[in-house]
Amino acid sequence: MEISNFWYYTIMVVVILHVIVGFAYLLYKLTPKKIKKNKVKL
């Protein structure tokens, strides 16, 4: 029983998008953040 082209391409698109989103999320988490210095005057 062969898999139809529709399901093959649908699964491939989901996998590729998952990898791209995961890579973008890792880049977002690994980029250094700007530290805001809140000086409290007493």
C-alpha positions in Angstrom: 0.0 0.0 0.0 1.6 3.2 -1.2 1.4 6.5 0.6 -0.3 9.2 -1.5 1.6 12.3 -2.7 -0.7 14.5 -0.7 0.1 12.9 2.7 3.8 12.6 1.8 4.1 16.3 1.0 2.0 17.3 4.0 4.1 15.3 6.4 7.3 16.7 4.8 6.1 20.3 5.1 5.2 19.8 8.8 8.6 18.3 9.5 10.5 21.0 7.7 8.5 23.8 9.4 9.1 22.1 12.8 12.8 22.1 12.2 12.8 25.7 11.1 10.7 26.9 14.0 12.9 24.9 16.4 16.1 26.4 15.0 14.7 29.9 15.2 13.6 29.3 18.8 17.1 28.1 19.7 18.7 31.2 18.1 16.3 33.4 20.0 17.1 31.7 23.3 20.8 31.8 22.7 21.2 35.4 21.7 22.5 37.6 24.5 19.9 39.8 26.1 20.4 43.5 26.9 20.4 43.8 30.7 18.4 46.6 32.0 19.9 48.2 35.0 17.2 49.5 37.3 18.8 51.9 39.8 16.6 52.5 42.8 17.1 55.8 44.5 16.6 55.6 48.2 
